[in-house]
Amino acid sequence: MNLQPLLEKSSRDHSHLCPRQILGVRMGLAGMAALGFDAPPDKKRLLVIVESDGCFADGVIAATNCTVGHRTLRVEDYGKTERCNRISPSLAFSPSTT
């Protein structure tokens, strides 16, 4: 996937582009790829939890289209900036396929 449009979207929403936004976009794309999504899914089929607010979260928002307002993004700010990536697929919240 081309990063440029996502980075432009993130920088437009954040008013500038910084390294943590780039990391957020890349992590958002990596998480979706690991779960089998080629593009942000429709109908609230993805819940993203970020453990750091600010620039990183803005990058994740740009990549996944998940937002706090749509209840598809949860920010649990622990004040940490260490490296951590946890991708946990769970069918418990998936809509029924029947």
C-alpha positions in Angstrom: 0.0 0.0 0.0 1.2 3.5 -0.8 2.1 5.3 2.4 2.0 8.8 0.9 -1.8 9.4 1.0 -2.0 8.1 4.6 0.9 10.3 5.7 -0.7 13.3 4.0 -4.0 12.6 5.8 -2.2 12.2 9.1 -0.2 15.4 8.7 -3.3 17.3 7.7 -5.2 16.2 10.8 -2.2 16.7 13.1 -1.0 20.0 11.4 2.5 18.6 10.7 4.3 15.3 10.1 6.5 13.7 12.6 8.3 10.3 13.1 5.7 8.9 15.5 2.9 9.5 12.9 4.9 7.5 10.4 5.3 4.7 12.9 1.6 4.9 13.7 0.6 4.6 10.0 3.0 1.6 9.5 1.8 -0.1 12.7 -1.8 0.4 11.7 -1.1 -1.2 8.3 0.9 -4.0 9.8 -1.9 -4.8 12.3 -4.5 -4.9 9.6 -2.3 -7.1 7.3 -1.8 -9.5 10.2 -5.5 -9.8 10.6 -6.2 -10.3 6.9 -7.5 -6.8 6.0 -6.2 -5.2 2.8 -7.9 -1.9 3.6 -9.7 -0.5 6.6 -12.8 -2.7 7.1 -16.4 -1.4 7.0 -19.1 -1.7 9.7 -16.9 -1.5 12.8 -15.2 -4.9 12.3 -11.9 -3.7 13.8 -11.2 -2.4 17.3 -7.8 -0.7 17.8 -6.4 0.0 21.2 -3.4 2.3 21.4 -1.3 2.7 24.5 0.0 6.1 23.7 -1.8 9.3 22.7 -0.7 12.1 20.4 1.2 11.7 17.2 1.3 7.9 17.2 -2.4 7.6 17.6 -3.0 10.1 14.8 -1.0 7.8 12.5 -3.0 4.8 13.5 -6.2 6.7 12.9 -5.1 7.7 9.4 -4.2 4.0 8.5 -7.2 2.2 10.0 -10.0 4.8 9.9 -10.8 3.8 13.5 -11.8 6.7 15.8 -12.8 7.3 19.3 -16.1 8.8 18.2 -17.0 5.7 16.2 -16.0 3.5 19.2 -13.5 1.6 17.1 -10.4 3.2 18.8 -9.6 3.1 22.5 -6.8 5.2 23.9 -5.3 3.7 27.0 -2.5 6.2 27.7 0.1 4.6 30.0 2.6 7.3 29.2 4.9 4.8 27.6 6.8 5.2 24.4 8.5 1.9 24.4 8.2 -0.5 21.5 5.1 -2.8 21.8 2.9 -4.3 19.2 0.2 -6.7 20.1 -2.2 -8.0 17.5 -5.0 -10.1 19.0 -7.7 -11.4 16.7 -10.8 -12.2 18.5 -14.0 -13.6 17.0 -16.0 -12.7 20.1 -16.8 -9.3 18.8 -17.2 -10.3 15.1 -20.7 -10.0 13.6 -22.4 -13.3 12.9 -21.7 -14.7 9.5 -25.1 -16.5 9.3 
